[in-house]
Amino acid sequence: MAGPPVHDAPSTRCGWTARRTSAAVSARLPDFPWDSLAAARHLAQAHPDGIVDLSMGTPVDATPAVARNALTGASDSPGYPSTIGRVDLRKAAADWLRRRFDVQGLGPDTVLPVVGSKELIAGLALHLGIGTGDTVVVPELAYPTYEVGARLAGADVVASDSTTALGPDAPAITWVNSPANPTGRVLPPEHLAKVVAWGRERGTLIVSDECYLECCFEGPPPVSVLHPDVCGGSFEGVLAIHSLSKRSNLAGYRCAFVAGDPAVVGELLAVRKNLGLLMPGPQQVAMTATLADDAHVAAQHARYAARRVVLRGALEGAGFRIEHSQGALYLWATRDEPSRTSVDRLARHGILVAPGDFYGVAGGRHVRVAITATDERVAAAAARLAPATTAAREGRAGTPDRDARA
């Protein structure tokens, strides 16, 4: 008896691939930058004492007990959560912004929990109907996901730190980020207020990534774009994005929220409900408890501050100059050489950092050094950058000069 017809499955797949190649979504997106660090990572891993990975701002300290206990207590969660999130969570987010940053007037319709800030940032333009013919403005040195989200939606991307340089254009979205990734720069409230006013004149949505707002180590404290001195007491045309990943070591929980213009938040909610974008119920409970506790934030800030002092001193002793770096979880360092040269230089000492060109053309002579490693790994990096160790590693004798360091 003849069997069923045999179909050429590989040919079918190839046919689909051939048909879709020209329209592949990945073709719109920039190359994934971290793939280009493979050789430097391999070199750093060859160090006899192991790699010190300072390339990513990944928390390494324990998740605070207040979050773990709340998560455990809410673990019996058989039903679906709601996209809009629990009322007590949205109130906790508004209360935290009021308590810590003097943001007044946020109501339940102005806060929306999301499954990590990166997911929101990547999908924001698409979910707001922005696409072909629209422009999204990102900082000249910026977290790459701002551009990824714009490209995903089919919008054009302009990198600019100056609204004046944009001329008469009216972008759909303008991103600001303070304290900034990668530079750690903190924008003064007067600058943010001018950007908000400009956005309202143009009909441009101003979106402020404030994930590092509680991570400031020098100078005046950063302010939220939702502060009345910035937005004039109105949230019209303004969004702020916040995350618990950095300040609370909750990167694995994917807890974040967006707040601001109720009309825009409402539109995001309407789209996200249809897409089934839901923060799990236990995480909502954990996030609520964590936002209400400031003690763990102060303790973690102190840890990062101490590590920052050690790394900054070691880098400066090795011939690097630190620029900006008032906040966030990074040191923006340069030896006035191409960023990839600095990456390889440090990799020879078993230290992996991110090249500044990940974040824009303007970063081509800098590296971003994360302060999120353990105390032991930070101490190891500092020891490797000490002049005598560096000279020996580079095969030189005597007292090294600036060019012989690191």
C-alpha positions in Angstrom: 0.0 0.0 0.0 1.3 3.4 -1.0 2.1 5.6 2.0 1.2 9.3 2.3 2.9 11.7 -0.1 6.3 12.8 1.0 6.7 16.5 1.2 10.0 18.2 0.9 10.0 20.0 4.3 13.5 21.6 3.8 12.4 23.0 0.5 9.2 24.4 2.0 11.2 26.1 4.7 13.7 27.5 2.2 10.8 28.8 0.2 9.3 30.7 3.1 12.8 32.0 4.0 13.4 33.2 0.5 10.0 34.8 0.4 10.5 36.7 3.6 14.1 37.6 3.5 13.6 41.0 2.0 11.0 41.8 4.6 12.8 40.3 7.6 12.2 42.4 10.7 15.8 41.8 11.8 17.0 43.6 8.7 15.5 46.8 10.1 17.5 46.5 13.3 21.1 47.4 14.1 23.6 44.5 14.7 23.4 43.2 18.2 26.5 45.0 19.7 27.5 42.5 22.3 28.3 39.9 19.6 31.3 42.1 18.6 32.8 41.6 22.0 33.4 37.9 21.6 37.1 38.1 20.9 37.8 40.5 23.8 35.7 38.3 26.1 37.8 35.3 25.1 41.0 37.2 25.8 39.8 38.4 29.2 38.7 34.9 30.2 42.2 33.6 29.6 43.5 35.6 32.6 44.9 33.2 35.2 42.7 34.7 37.9 39.6 34.8 35.7 37.6 37.5 34.0 36.4 40.6 35.7 33.3 41.4 33.6 32.5 45.1 33.8 30.9 45.2 30.4 27.2 45.1 31.6 25.3 46.7 34.4 24.0 43.5 35.7 23.2 43.4 39.5 25.2 40.8 41.4 24.2 41.5 45.0 21.3 39.7 46.7 17.8 40.6 46.0 16.5 42.4 49.1 14.5 40.3 51.6 11.5 42.6 51.4 11.1 41.6 47.7 11.8 37.9 48.3 9.4 37.6 51.2 6.6 39.4 49.4 7.1 37.2 46.3 7.0 34.0 48.4 3.9 35.2 50.2 2.1 35.8 46.9 3.3 32.6 45.2 -0.2 31.0 45.3 -1.3 32.8 42.1 -3.5 30.6 39.9 -5.4 33.3 38.0 -4.4 35.7 35.3 -3.2 39.1 36.4 -4.6 42.3 34.8 -2.5 44.4 32.4 -3.4 47.6 34.3 -1.9 46.1 37.5 -3.0 46.1 41.1 -4.3 49.3 42.5 -1.9 49.1 45.5 1.0 48.7 43.1 0.1 51.8 41.1 -0.4 53.7 44.3 3.0 52.5 45.6 4.7 53.8 42.4 3.0 57.2 42.7 3.8 57.4 46.4 7.5 56.5 45.7 7.8 59.3 43.1 6.2 61.7 45.5 8.2 60.7 48.5 11.6 60.4 46.8 11.4 63.0 43.9 8.5 65.4 44.9 6.4 64.4 41.9 2.8 65.5 42.7 -0.5 64.6 41.3 -0.1 61.1 39.9 -3.3 59.2 39.9 -4.2 55.6 39.2 -4.8 56.4 35.5 -1.2 57.8 35.1 0.8 54.7 36.1 1.1 51.4 34.2 3.3 48.4 35.4 5.3 46.7 32.7 7.4 43.6 32.3 10.8 45.2 32.6 11.7 48.6 31.1 13.5 47.2 28.1 10.4 45.6 26.8 8.5 48.8 27.1 11.2 50.9 25.5 11.5 48.5 22.6 7.8 48.4 21.9 6.8 51.9 22.7 6.9 53.4 19.2 5.1 50.5 17.7 2.4 50.4 20.4 1.8 54.2 19.9 1.3 53.8 16.1 4.5 55.5 15.1 6.1 54.2 11.9 7.1 55.1 8.4 7.5 58.8 7.9 7.9 59.5 11.6 11.1 60.5 13.4 12.3 59.4 16.8 15.1 61.5 18.4 17.6 59.7 20.6 20.6 61.2 22.5 23.9 61.3 20.7 25.2 58.7 23.2 22.3 56.4 24.1 21.0 53.1 25.3 20.7 51.2 22.0 17.2 50.0 22.6 15.8 53.5 21.9 17.0 53.1 18.3 15.9 49.5 18.2 12.3 50.4 19.1 12.2 53.1 16.5 13.6 50.8 13.8 11.2 48.1 14.8 8.3 50.5 14.1 9.8 51.6 10.8 10.5 55.1 12.0 13.5 57.2 11.1 16.1 57.9 13.9 18.0 61.1 14.5 20.7 61.3 17.2 20.9 64.7 18.7 21.3 66.4 22.1 20.1 69.7 20.8 16.6 70.6 20.0 17.8 73.7 18.1 19.8 71.4 15.7 16.5 69.7 14.7 15.3 72.8 13.0 11.6 73.0 12.3 11.0 69.3 12.4 8.4 67.8 14.7 9.6 64.4 15.8 7.0 61.9 17.1 9.1 61.0 20.1 12.2 62.5 21.8 14.1 60.4 24.3 16.0 61.9 27.2 17.9 59.9 29.8 19.2 61.3 33.1 21.3 60.0 34.8 22.5 58.7 31.4 23.6 55.4 30.1 26.5 55.2 29.1 27.9 58.5 30.3 26.4 59.0 33.8 25.6 62.5 32.9 22.9 64.2 34.9 20.7 66.8 33.1 19.8 69.9 35.1 16.1 70.6 35.6 16.3 73.8 33.5 17.4 71.8 30.5 14.7 69.2 31.0 12.1 72.0 31.3 13.2 73.5 28.0 12.9 70.1 26.3 9.4 69.6 27.7 8.3 73.1 26.5 9.8 72.4 23.1 8.0 69.1 22.8 4.7 70.7 23.6 5.2 73.3 21.0 6.0 70.7 18.4 3.5 68.0 19.5 6.4 65.7 20.3 6.1 63.1 23.1 9.0 63.5 25.5 9.9 60.2 27.1 12.4 60.2 29.9 14.2 57.0 30.8 14.8 57.4 34.6 15.9 53.9 35.5 19.0 55.4 37.3 17.3 58.2 39.1 18.3 56.8 42.5 21.9 56.1 41.4 23.7 59.5 41.7 27.1 59.9 43.3 28.2 63.5 42.6 26.7 66.9 42.2 23.1 68.0 42.5 20.6 65.1 42.7 18.8 64.3 39.4 15.1 65.3 38.9 12.3 63.5 37.2 10.7 64.9 34.1 7.5 64.7 36.1 8.7 67.2 38.7 6.6 70.4 38.7 9.7 72.5 38.0 10.2 70.5 34.8 6.6 69.8 33.6 4.9 72.8 35.1 2.5 70.6 37.1 1.0 69.1 34.0 1.9 65.6 32.6 0.7 66.5 29.1 3.1 65.1 26.4 5.4 63.6 29.0 6.3 60.0 30.1 8.8 58.8 32.6 10.0 55.2 32.7 11.2 53.6 35.9 12.8 50.2 36.8 13.6 48.3 40.0 16.3 46.3 38.3 19.3 48.5 39.2 18.2 50.3 42.5 16.7 47.1 44.0 18.6 44.2 42.3 15.3 43.0 40.8 16.6 42.5 37.2 15.4 38.9 37.3 11.9 39.9 38.4 11.3 42.2 35.4 9.6 45.0 37.4 9.1 48.4 35.9 6.5 51.0 35.2 5.7 54.0 33.1 4.0 57.1 34.4 2.8 60.4 33.0 0.3 61.7 30.4 -2.9 59.8 31.2 -4.0 59.8 27.5 -0.7 58.2 26.4 -0.8 55.7 29.4 -4.3 54.9 28.5 -3.4 54.2 24.9 -0.5 51.9 25.9 -2.9 50.1 28.3 -5.4 49.5 25.5 -2.8 48.1 23.1 -1.1 46.0 25.8 -4.4 44.4 26.9 -4.9 43.1 23.4 -1.3 41.8 23.3 -1.6 40.1 26.7 1.4 41.9 28.2 0.9 41.1 31.8 3.2 41.5 34.8 2.9 38.3 36.8 0.8 38.7 40.0 3.5 37.6 42.5 5.9 40.1 40.9 3.3 42.9 41.3 3.1 42.1 45.1 6.9 42.1 45.3 7.2 45.3 43.5 4.6 47.0 45.7 6.5 46.0 48.9 9.9 47.0 47.4 8.8 50.4 46.3 7.6 51.1 49.9 11.1 50.3 51.4 13.9 52.8 51.1 16.4 51.2 53.5 17.6 48.5 51.0 18.1 51.2 48.3 20.4 53.2 50.6 22.4 50.1 51.5 22.8 49.2 47.8 23.8 52.8 46.9 26.5 52.6 49.5 27.9 49.4 48.0 28.0 50.9 44.5 29.6 54.2 45.8 32.4 52.2 47.4 33.1 50.2 44.3 33.0 53.3 42.2 35.7 54.9 44.3 38.0 51.9 43.9 37.4 51.6 40.1 37.7 55.3 39.4 41.0 55.5 41.3 42.4 52.4 39.5 41.4 53.7 36.0 42.8 57.1 36.6 46.0 55.6 37.9 46.2 53.5 34.7 46.0 56.6 32.5 42.3 56.9 31.9 40.3 60.2 32.3 36.8 59.9 33.7 34.2 62.2 32.1 30.7 63.0 33.3 29.9 59.9 35.4 28.0 61.8 38.1 25.3 59.1 38.2 24.1 55.7 36.7 26.2 52.6 37.3 29.1 53.3 35.0 32.3 55.2 34.6 32.8 56.9 31.2 36.5 56.6 30.6 39.0 57.5 27.9 42.7 57.4 27.1 42.2 59.5 24.0 42.5 56.4 21.8 39.9 54.3 19.8 37.5 52.6 22.1 38.3 49.1 20.8 42.0 49.7 21.5 41.1 50.5 25.1 38.8 47.4 25.2 41.6 45.1 24.1 44.1 46.9 26.4 41.9 46.1 29.4 41.0 42.6 28.2 44.7 41.7 28.3 44.4 42.2 32.0 41.3 40.1 32.2 39.0 43.0 32.4 36.0 43.3 30.0 34.4 46.6 29.4 32.0 48.0 26.8 33.3 50.1 23.9 31.8 53.5 23.7 30.9 53.0 20.0 28.1 50.7 21.2 26.2 53.8 22.2 26.9 56.1 19.2 29.6 57.6 17.0 30.4 60.1 19.6 31.6 57.3 21.9 34.3 56.1 19.6 37.2 57.1 22.0 35.6 56.0 25.3 34.7 52.9 27.2 31.9 52.2 29.6 33.0 50.6 32.8 30.2 49.1 35.0 30.5 49.3 38.8 28.2 46.4 39.4 30.8 43.6 40.0 31.3 42.1 43.4 33.7 43.7 45.9 36.2 40.8 45.2 36.1 41.3 41.4 36.4 45.1 41.8 39.4 44.6 44.0 40.9 42.2 41.5 40.4 44.7 38.7 42.1 47.4 40.7 45.1 45.2 41.5 45.5 44.3 37.9 45.5 48.0 36.9 48.1 48.9 39.5 51.2 50.3 37.8 53.7 47.5 38.8 51.2 44.8 37.7 50.4 46.6 34.5 54.0 47.0 33.6 54.7 43.4 34.2 51.7 42.3 32.2 52.7 44.4 29.3 56.3 43.1 29.4 58.0 46.3 30.6 60.4 46.9 33.4 60.9 49.9 35.6 58.4 52.6 36.4 55.7 52.8 33.7 54.8 56.1 32.1 51.3 57.0 31.1 51.4 55.0 27.9 52.6 51.9 29.6 49.7 51.7 32.0 46.7 49.3 31.5 
